[in-house]
């Protein structure tokens, strides 16, 4: 199973591909799709869409896993901005015929660290450990995307055991 994890953001959308066979995890690729803050919103959303589309066309993942939309009453604009990025990712996945599975941020963090309120540093460390890497995936957008992929793999293992 090849899982594409995505950490949607308007300025930086992290992505990470993990191949999972039997009990082995292998990092395929990870990185960030960036948009320029000076560009109009439609260009920025288009850049995210194009970047995800290129990844989907090159790697043909089996599923796309990403963080669910979250809104804090003190920062409602964050949810709107994230919604634009999520929409671009979802359209690209739909056009490629790839299912999108969303997980709450607390579910992703808990799947990796056992703590739904874990810090970005803790998540980054656990991604490093799970994938047997020698150095952490940076920036946090990339390690967060890989965490979303690992969460999906973990959820599928639980379902297979049940």
N, C-alpha and C positions, 0 to 999 in steps of 0.2 A: 504494500500500500504506500503510495506517495501522497503525502499531505502537505498542502501549502498553508502555512499560517500567515495571517495578516494582522498587523497592528495599524488600523486606519487613522490617519491624521492628515490634515490639509497641507501642512508644511512638509511633513515627512511621514510617509507610509512605509512601515517596516514590513519585510516579507522574509519568510524562511521556509525552505523545503526540506522535509525529513522523509527518508525512505525507511519503512518499517517492514522487515521480513522476519517471520517467526518471532524471535525475541531480540533481534538485532536492530538497533537504531543507527542510521547513518545520515550525517548532515550532507545534503546535496549542494545547497547554496543559500546564502542569506545576504540581505542588503537593504537599501532604502531607496524608495522612489521619492524624489524631492520636487516641490513646486516652488516657484518664486513668489514671494509676498507682494512684489510690485505688479504682478500680472493680475488681470481681472479674474474673478471667481470662476467663470466658465472655462478659462484656459487652465487654471489650476486643477479643476476637477477633470478636465480632459487629459491633462498630463498623468494624473493618477490612473485613469481608465486605460490610457495607452500603455503605461508601464506594466500594469497587471495583465493586460491583454498579451503583451510580449512574453511575459513569464509563462502564462497559460499555454501559449502557442509553442513555446520552446520545450517545456517540461511535461505537459499533459498530466497534471496531478489528478488523483482519483477524487479528491475532496478538498474544499477550502474551509479552513477554520479561522474564525476571527472573534474578537471581543464584541460582545453585545453593546448596544447603545446604552449609555449611562448618563444620567443627568443629575447634577447636584443643584439644589435650589439656589445656592449662592452663585453658580456659574452656568446659567442656562445656555449661554452662547456657545459654550464648549460642546454641548450635545448637538447643537445645530451644525457647527463646523465639522464635527466628527460624522454627522449624518451625511453630509455632502461626500466625504471620502468613502464612507461605507456604501453609498449609492453607486459611486463609480466602480467600486470593486464588485458589487453585486451584479451590475449590468454586464460587466466583462465576463464574470463567471457564468451568468445565464446564457450569454451568447456562445460560450464555449461548451455548454451542456454540463457544467460542473456544479454539484450541490454545494451550498453554503450552509455551514453549521455555525451558529453563534453561541458563545458561552459568556456568562457574566464574568467580569474581571475577578471577582472573588473566587469563582469556580476554577478559573485558570491558575490563580496564585495558589489556591489550596491543593490542586492536583500536583503541583510541583514541590511546594514547600510544606504543605500541611497547615498553612496559615493563610486564610483568605485576605488578610491585611498585610501581607509580606511587602517589604520594600522592593524597589526596582533592583537594588543591589543583590538582595536575596534571590530574586527570580533569576537574575543574570548568572549568579553562582550555580544555581540548580540546573540551569540550561547547560552550563559548562560541564557539570558533573554527569548529567544524563547522557550527553552526547560524547563524553570522553575527550573534550577539547583541551588544548594546552593553554589557550588564552580566551578570555571572554569575548563573546560577539558584541560588537559595538556598532552604532550607538544603542541605547536602550530600546529604540524602536525595533531593531533587529532581534534582540534577545526576547522582547515581548512577543513578537510574531512567532518565534520559535517556541515560546512557551504555549501559545495558542495551539500550535501543531501538536506539541507533546500532550497537551490536555486532551485533544481529540483522540489521540492514540490511546491514552490512559482510559478514557471513557469507553472506547471500543473493547479494550481488554476486559474491563469490568462487565460489559454486556456479554462478551463471549463466555466468560466464566459462569455467569448467572444461568 
